[in-house]
């Protein structure tokens, strides 16, 4: 009982840290975008976490963990139904935590996938269609996809099971694939490309964006540390060390590569490099040595710079770098499990490829159908006038900074 209490308290602390990450996402997104769209982004982030938790309670948790299951989809029924013994919680549910803690910890993960999309479509997507997308993607697609591995589905039953410790693919790539599809269907912001060349559209508050990244790094202590699913001192400590080293290496290498490539010290590239390192280590944080973690993070940092450049070259507009961070580094981190650490082998690498491809298929098809149908019916993009004047005024009738206005174009 004492050990279970210790484990459960640690899991609840990690749940709080993952919840805190939503503030980090909000700060990062508003900092890297323009002042006139601040309220719109904050509204979306609050909508995602509130509606996401309710959906995960009603259907998501039992879609993701349907019980005896080894296929593509299962469902244990509507709502939560905790095991009870004589009116009290059945503490034999799990050695590491209670049923309630399990639900809440996993629920915090669920909302993250839509938050990734929020940043990528910032400044030009209608809020109504985004909310509809969130309901379908968080309520149905994320838990079904998650069940394929974490719920005991077909990827877990491969001869060499697919491995994703804390969600490089199951969380980050799931959001990243949808962000890629959404940005493609939505089009770029007015003024982003001029004569076929990308133009920088500076964010309005880089200090807030920096605070957001540091909050996200802190939250990753819960994201990866909680994925140990107990307070095991050895494994938890190792996981936090590999997580931090990968983040540090990702930031340093992204800053170095971008400086060599563009001849300027770009703080936003430094920040996204940190996030890329965090996403990259997340699939195998419990399986890596410190040296492995540094190498994985360093490669993720380099990937960030080249992925951002590639996205610009193919004329996609991602204001916060979400596709580079969560999709490109999510794929890299997932494949890295088969290259580095305790599980490295050809068989494991093939399983990782199967997992990456499987999630690409479900996420691309589902997000395309949801967004494309709305594009052809209600429309997904605000008018030119609304975009130029700002979504805050037109969609919310408010100003994030009523006593301080920048001259924005």
Helices and strands as residue ranges (DSSP letters): H 2-31, G 35-37, H 38-55, I 56-60, H 61-64, E 84-85, E 88-89, H 99-120, H 127-136, I 137-141, H 142-147, I 168-173, H 174-186, E 193-194, E 197-198, H 206-225, G 226-228, H 233-262, H 267-281, H 290-313, H 322-322, I 323-328, H 329-336, H 346-377, H 384-389, H 391-391, I 392-396
